[in-house]
Structures are given as C-alpha cells and as structure tokens.
Amino acid sequence: MSDSPSTPSRRALLRNAAALGIVAVPSYSLLSACATSGGDDNGGSNAGGTKSAANPLGVKEDAPLDVVIFNGGYGDKYATDVHEPMYKKAFPKANVKHESVTEIAKTLQPRLSGNTDVPDVVDNSGSGLLDFGQLVANKQLADLAPLWDAPSVDDPNKKVKDTVVAGTPDVGAFNGSQYVLYYVSTVFGIWYSGKQFKDKGWTVPTKWDEFLALCDNIKKAGITPFGYAGANAAYYMWNVILTSAAKIGGADVLKAIDNLEDGAWTSDPVKQAAAAWAEVGAKYSDKAFLGLKHTDVQLQQNQYKLAMYPSGDWLSNEQSKSTPPDFQYQMMANPAVTAGDKMPATTVRATAGEGFFVAEHGPNKLGGLEYLRQMLSKAGGNGFTKLTKSPTVVLGASEGIDLGPGVTSSQAALKAAGDNVVNLFFDGWYAELDKEARTATNELFYGGGTADAFCSRIQKKADSIKADSSVTKFKR
Amino acid sequence: MRHGRVPFIIGFLIAPVTIYVVFVIWPYVQTFYLSMTNWTGYQTKDWIGFDNYRRMFREDVFWEAIKHHAIILVALPLVTIIIALFFAYLLNIGGRSRQGTGLKGVWGSNVYRIVFFFPQLLALPIIGVLFTTVYRPNSSGLIDGVLIKLGAQPIGWLTEKNLALWSVIAVLVWQAVGFYVVLFSAGMASIPKDILEAAEIDGATQGTLFFRVTLPLLWDTLQVAWVYLGIAAFDAFAIVDVLTVEQGGPDHSTTVLAEEIYRNAFQNGKPAYASAMGVALFFLTITFAALTLRVTRRETVEL
C-alpha cells in the first residue's frame, strides 16, 4: 500500500532484440534462468538460541539477519535509522544486512523460487510487489502466530497482539493463518482543502442530496467538483463505490465480495452505490481525468482546480512538495447514499498497509520474527511515525508527534467511526479481479456506463475466478 | 575439403552458437514446457496438458489482443512504408535535376535525413512518456492545449475507445519512419544513376520515375521492411504499457499480447498461463514471417 499505484518504467525485459520482436516469448524464463531446475534447501541458523525474557523467541544471537525494505513512499530510513539499530542493540553479535529495493518481485522472485540467498524479513510493497496470495499458496511465508503470542518488548506481561490496533493480525491472515504484518495504519476517504472549503463557505456533506448540492455549488464556481485519475488509480474509486455499498447494505456486502459469493457484485447495495457515483461522474467530473495519472490529478487539486479527491491518508505526505502551505488537507467520510443506510455516515474504510513478511525458508526465521517484534515496540512505531509522518498499528506510538493536518483529520475520522470500520481484501487476493474492477470503474464513471453493466461484468470475472481451479481461494 | 578447415569453422561458431542456445533456444524450450504446467513462479508445478491453452482461447481479452495485432499488422507497415518511401524519394531523387548536376534530393536533404532519424535514437519508454504529454487531454497537452486555445473541444486521444488504438499506431509510425527512410535511401543509392537518368531523358514524369523505375528496383528492401514492421506489430509492448490508460485500456481497447503476457506473468502470478500466450505469440510471428516471405517472393531484377 504505497503512494504510487503504478509506475511506467517497469519494463526492462521485453525490449531489445527489436529486429525480431519475438523475444517477448522467452522473457519470463530468462528472468529466472533456473526456472525449471530445482534448488537446495539451505541449512541456516534456524536451530535457534536460548530463550530468555529478553529473547522470548529464542533467536540465535550471532546469526546474521537479512532485511529487504521497499524504498518507496516511506523511504527506508526508518529501517536503517530505527529498526535495524534496535535489533543490533538487542543482539550485538548479529550482523544486520540491509537491502533497499524498489522492484520487490523482480529482485526476490528468483531468489525465493530458486531458494538461494533468501532474505529473512521483507517489506513487500509498491507496485512491483510479490503477489501475497501466490506466496501463501507456495508456502513461502512464515506463520506469525509465535510473534503475536510472544510477550511485547515494552511490557513482558502483554502479548504483542494486545499492543497493536485490534484486528491487525487478521488483516494479514490468509484462510485463518497469520502471515503478514501490515504495519502502517491507513484510512480511506474523500480529501479536500480546508482552506478552499472555508474561503468558499462550503460545508462537509453527510447526506447524498447535500453532497450533490455541494457539487452544484462547486461547479458554479468553475471548479471540478470530484474526480480521480483513470490512467492508473481507478482503484481509489472502486474503493469509494464499495465503501458506499457497505454503508447502504452493511459490512457483509464486502465480505460477500471478498469470499467470491454468487451475486455479491450484483447485489442491490452495490448497484445503488454504483448508480449514485455514476451520476457524479457524468455530471460533476472532468472526462479528461481518465487519461491522467494520479500525480497529475493530485496536482490539480493542489492548484485548487479540483475540489474533492478520493484517496488514502498517505496523500498529504505524498503531496507535501506541491501543496501550498495553507492548503490544509482534510478528509471526509463518504456521504450516506440513502436515508435507510445500514451503517452511519461516519463509516470509513480503514486498513493497515505496507506488508512485512518473514520468509519461511530464510536462514534466520526466528531473527525475522524478532525483528518484527522490535518494530512493534513503542520505540519502533514512534521512530517510524517521526520519520514518515504516518501512524503505525502500534497503539499509542504516535502520541505527541505532529502528523500534519491531513493525517490528523483522517485519524479523527477513524475515531469518529468507532466500530463502524470496514475493509476489503479481494484486490490483494485476486489481482485479476482488481484489474477488472478498475476497468469497469473507469467505464462507469468516465465512460458513461451503467450500474448494471458495472455489476454484471465484475460478477462475471468473479465467477470465472471462482471456477478457476488454478487460483488459490481465500476466505474471511 | 582442406585439412584444418573444420576445426577452424567450429572455433568461430562455438561462442555465438552457445550463447544463442543458452539465451534463446533454451528459454523457448522452457516456455513451451512451462505453458503445459500450472507453475506459479515457485517450486511446485504439475503437468496439466493443454488446460492453459483452453483457458486462453475462451478469454475475450486474448481475442481482443489478437484483433489489435491484426489492425496494427495492416496499418503499421502500410503507413510507415508509404511515408518512408515518400521521404526517401524526396531526399534522394525527388529534387529538381539541374543541368549537368544529375539527380539529387530536395534542398536541405542532408539535414532532413538526420532529423528523420532522431526518433529512432530515443528509447521506446521515453517516447511513451513524451507522447503522454502530446496526447494529454487537457490544456497542458501538446495537441489538446492548442485545440483549447483555438476554442475547440479537446479530443480524448487515449481515452476514447475508438481512437486510442489509432493514437498508439501513430506513435509507432512516428518512431519507425526514420529508420525506414534510411533503409530505403540505401536501397535507392544502389540503383544505378544511369537507369534513372535514361528514364528521365526519355521523358518519364516524377510519377513514372517513382512507380515504374524506383519501386520495382527496391522490391527486396521493401520486402525486408514489411517483415520487420510486421514483426514489430506483434510487439508494441513498450508504447502500450507506458502510454495507454490502465496499461492496455480504456477497457482493453489497446491491449496487445505482450501486455497480457506481462500482466499474467508479473501481476496475476500466472507465469504458466503467460507462457501459453507467449507460445501463441511465437507461432503468430513465425507464421507471419514465413507467409510474407512466401507471398512476396518474386523475381529480383538483376542489375
């Protein structure tokens, strides 16, 4: 869950040998030259050391640790300056190797599949991340249950799982087993400029007719009321549509979608939400946004040409360089679509992003778990938030840090939502379904499509994935 | 055969053949094998026969991509060759011949020759990024910016489903023309001047000179150009991936096989399925090259 939905410059393989373009064929095998040959299991230091109060997981004290960090929106300073020194302090004899990587899959796939030089801890994020579903299906991930049940760094009487936002272990669970630590707390909503709304006298709507009236006002002022970037960030918008659907019909609507239940996408709440947002797209947006990247559209908002933009709360950090100092990023929850919505208007989608895993076949698996335990200490979370201005899942770790107006407002929205927090998993589980949802969303919002077409085409894709025996299925 | 010749030949061939086998032939063989498995990129894989192919033939996007290849296959070579021929003719022969100077290109042809070749020097992704700005559908786009200034409606070059593929083809043509101008120029340079001059003295117009003399003598070069461009039409990955909305969109209206291979292999975690598409692409390309060479075979004019 990084700030860049997709970057263009990721093709390094299929070019060249241009005279005979057929080179596209062997590229995949070239990538992992030993694709069809096996690899040896590496011994490593999984024998472990002595368990103690300071070392509850029993890490071998002098075993080296290999940490791979995705160097994206959050950089990698939080690892080199905070987490890795913490591990070193706990295990002075251990040598910590830091790798900063931007294309995780390209770098790690050959190493994992060949079982050579397997890292211990990986921050699997960014647009070039390894597919978590495939990693799980191929038993590449270590079970994190020992970590969650271990005593925490700060208070030995508390288990690690009790020091984080409730439900964190389950966000990274696949079919009941906890494999991934999603570290950064992320809230989704609709973003606007506090200054612009104040200057123009606009107020935050909570009901749908208020929202449409506001859009009318904004349009009259010569500003585009609402829009997202179709070229590469359409998932920001399906996120909005589905959050609205959850408000209309309750959180089970999303659960049915994640579980690939029959007719999940064609259910009435999804249809109603799609129809409502299609109208916004037709009347209150700018069709040119379909051809723009997220950076372009976000820049337009910073220039006060666009009033409302759907995104997650990494937005204010991502835009910090182009945001005017008095812009005042603020986040609102989706307005209620109908009067009879099952969930209140304050409902938001919140999740945790930036997924860390420990490699099952890494030479120092226990060290990897210990590294995550250190990350989940108050000092670990605090250090991360200080450097990135993003709150972590560690409870109380961001207290006293100025997060800026954007994240402060999204955290306030999360607090206001209380128990009415929804989440979605299907995009991480089934990349193909995400792609279809993006395409359908662009059609619906910018292409003049209908809600019926939107629902039925994604349902068709969901059905075909359900029937496809080669895809590993997940349930929640 | 003289003694020592065989080791000599083997000595020369061993390095290139080894490299070719290891980096070209062997990956092909692996691709064929992988396309028959359910490999997901890790260690376990089972033999599943033709399941991947069955799935592929049922998928709409696959046929959509094939359709786009068919369109590009006709449009790209045709347009590129016509434009390149025209330019090459102007640069080499089309200038008005003055008394005693013989045939030559239009004024400034040496400059044009270099300018036309510029796009060839740029890497494809850079061209893709350049054209996102050219096609940007608002006032900061190169084309639409001018249109808006003139009071016209901006055109969604890449966002209109019926237009997007043609916008992509235009970029491919723009990129390719320079190379074929040079190729055809070389071909035209090898046409003996006396033939052209004789024709001119006999009263041939520019048109006759071009269609009746130059074109037949260039046939071999044209054939090569057609095969190259045809094969390029089966690629188009870089431009589509960098330039188009949601990589191959909107709504799959610009997708090509290589894009679907990339998506399945690296994003959907289905390298085996992607391999099946790769095999399909392999056979399409081979078939095209063989067909073209067969169909366009005709007697070369001996000079």
Interface residues (C-beta under 8 A of the other chain):
Chain A: S6 P8 S9 R10 R11 L14 R15 A18 A19 L20 G21 I22 A24 V25 P26 S27 Y28 S29 L30 S32 A35 T36 G38 G39 A105 K106 Q109 L112 S113 N115 G128 D131 G133 Q134 A137 N138 Q140 G230 A231 N232 A234 D286 K287 A288 L290 G291 L292 K293 D296 A431 E432 K435 R438 T439 N442 E443 Y446 G447 D468 S470
Chain B: F23 V24 W26 P27 Y28 Q30 T31 Y33 L34 N38 W39 T40 G41 Y42 Q43 T44 I48 D51 R55 A123 L124 P125 G128 V129 T132 Y135 R136 P137 N138 P154 G156 W157 L158 T159 K161 Y228 I231 A232 F234 D235 F237 A238 D241 V242 V245 E246 Q247 G249 P250 D251 H252 L257 A258 I261 Y262 R263 A265 F266 Q267 N268 G269 K270 P271 Y273 A274 S275 G278 V279 L281 F282 T285 I286
